[in-house]
């Protein structure tokens, strides 16, 4: 098993639901933070969704940001192989952020 500390950034240029992290089927991940920011005085409704492998998008975080930053992973988010983390903002070109996580690669496990 190999562990990798990683981060991904996102810039929401549309109001569409946007995938920011997908965990491959041979890994699991512990998400430490889903940090989003709005850089001006625009009210932006920001939402975070988790899609379990083969399931539906389930909202796990929501807040209105206005020239502020928030971590939407209040504790940690455990993700299994095939899970997808998505974000959405109701205003384009106003929200950006990053996802910080520990990726645990299980592809070299025996058995």
Legacy VTK file of the C-alpha trace (Angstrom):
# vtk DataFile Version 3.0
C-alpha trace
ASCII
DATASET POLYDATA
POINTS 111 float
0.000 0.000 0.000
1.319 3.442 -0.914
0.137 6.733 0.571
0.217 10.021 -1.322
-0.690 13.459 0.051
-2.304 15.340 -2.833
-4.325 18.403 -3.712
-6.454 19.447 -6.658
-7.571 22.976 -7.491
-10.766 24.080 -9.182
-12.073 27.266 -10.796
-15.817 27.253 -11.399
-16.234 28.926 -14.787
-19.823 27.653 -15.191
-22.826 27.030 -12.954
-22.802 23.330 -13.881
-22.113 20.585 -11.361
-18.334 20.084 -11.693
-16.271 17.014 -10.799
-13.230 17.973 -8.709
-12.028 14.545 -7.518
-12.558 10.963 -8.673
-11.059 8.043 -6.755
-9.928 5.141 -8.938
-11.160 1.662 -8.104
-7.836 0.502 -6.643
-7.631 3.331 -4.092
-9.370 4.980 -1.169
-9.007 8.564 0.017
-9.372 10.637 3.152
-10.350 14.184 2.201
-9.017 16.695 4.718
-10.447 19.860 3.178
-12.709 21.131 0.431
-11.880 24.799 0.593
-13.791 27.325 -1.526
-13.465 31.064 -1.827
-15.328 33.958 -3.429
-13.057 36.921 -4.068
-15.523 39.802 -4.374
-18.779 41.059 -2.904
-20.991 38.680 -4.873
-23.296 36.308 -2.979
-22.492 32.842 -4.311
-24.413 29.747 -3.237
-21.767 27.003 -3.099
-22.616 23.298 -2.803
-20.556 20.121 -2.388
-21.827 16.711 -3.488
-20.546 13.161 -2.989
-21.446 10.423 -5.439
-20.800 6.940 -4.127
-19.824 4.385 -6.767
-22.923 3.768 -8.863
-25.134 5.938 -6.640
-26.734 9.361 -6.728
-25.192 12.773 -6.103
-25.812 13.524 -2.407
-25.331 17.052 -1.087
-22.884 17.075 1.841
-22.234 20.808 2.197
-23.834 24.132 1.344
-23.290 27.780 2.216
-23.531 31.252 0.720
-20.110 32.870 0.386
-19.436 36.584 -0.087
-15.780 37.644 -0.187
-15.000 34.753 2.139
-13.439 31.310 2.369
-14.875 28.134 3.878
-13.772 24.540 4.414
-16.718 22.309 3.525
-15.065 19.165 4.957
-15.768 19.974 8.609
-14.189 16.729 9.794
-12.988 14.417 7.018
-14.709 12.819 4.047
-13.941 9.140 3.458
-14.025 8.168 -0.200
-13.860 4.658 -1.622
-12.902 3.454 -5.084
-15.232 4.865 -7.714
-16.514 7.739 -5.534
-16.712 11.231 -7.034
-16.593 14.623 -5.306
-18.403 17.451 -7.115
-18.972 21.153 -6.495
-21.378 23.731 -7.870
-21.837 27.492 -7.617
-24.889 29.448 -8.754
-22.701 32.215 -10.268
-19.989 31.519 -12.854
-16.421 32.836 -12.608
-16.668 33.821 -8.925
-15.705 30.701 -6.930
-12.504 28.690 -6.819
-10.774 26.424 -4.354
-8.860 23.282 -3.598
-9.317 19.746 -2.314
-6.595 18.313 -0.038
-6.557 14.566 0.528
-4.603 11.443 1.384
-4.757 8.905 -1.450
-4.177 5.302 -0.364
-3.222 3.148 -3.347
-4.183 -0.479 -2.759
-3.186 -1.775 -6.205
-0.053 -3.527 -4.891
-1.813 -5.387 -2.047
-1.551 -9.143 -1.921
-4.891 -10.935 -1.737
LINES 1 112
111 0 1 2 3 4 5 6 7 8 9 10 11 12 13 14 15 16 17 18 19 20 21 22 23 24 25 26 27 28 29 30 31 32 33 34 35 36 37 38 39 40 41 42 43 44 45 46 47 48 49 50 51 52 53 54 55 56 57 58 59 60 61 62 63 64 65 66 67 68 69 70 71 72 73 74 75 76 77 78 79 80 81 82 83 84 85 86 87 88 89 90 91 92 93 94 95 96 97 98 99 100 101 102 103 104 105 106 107 108 109 110
